[in-house]
Amino acid sequence: MLLRGEDSYLIRPYVLTPEERQERRAQRGRRRALWLAVHGYDAGPRWIHGVEVVG
């Protein structure tokens, strides 16, 4: 049986690239802000469309 590179993973599936790690961290922050907003706490974004929001 011949093994091909397309048939197996060369890295573990739980190893993330720095870009993937950064995107997951940002998503976690957005979800946390939404959860807090639902419960009445304002922890929203500090920057909206490049403009700093002062609360």
N, C-alpha and C positions, 0 to 999 in steps of 0.2 A: 504494500500500500504506500503510495506516494503522499507525503505531507506537503501541503501548500500553505503559504502565508495567509491567504484569504480565509482559510478554514479555521484558523486559531487566532486568539488574541495574543498580542505580544506584550501588552501591559494589563495589569489588573483593572477590572472595570470600575473599582472604587477610587482609583488614582485620578485626581482632577488636574487639569492644566490651571495655571494661574488665572487665566481669563474665566474659566468655568467657576473657580473658587470665588472670584470677585463677583460674578453674576449671582451666584447662590447667596452670598453675603448681602448683596443689594436686595434680592428678593425677600430674604428673611427680614430685613429692615422694613421693607414696604408692608409685609404682612403684620409685623409687630405694630407699626403705626396704625394700620387699619383696625387691628384688634383693640388697641387703646382708644381709638376714636369711637368705636362702637360702645365702649364702656365710659365714654364721656371725658377722656383725657386728650388734650391736644399735643400730639407729639409728631405732627406732620412734617413734611419736608421743609428744610431751611431755605432751599433754592427752588423756585418754580420758573421754568423757562429762562434761566440765567439771571433772574432777579432775586435778590435776597429778601426773604419774607421776615419781617420783624413782628413778633407777637407780643 
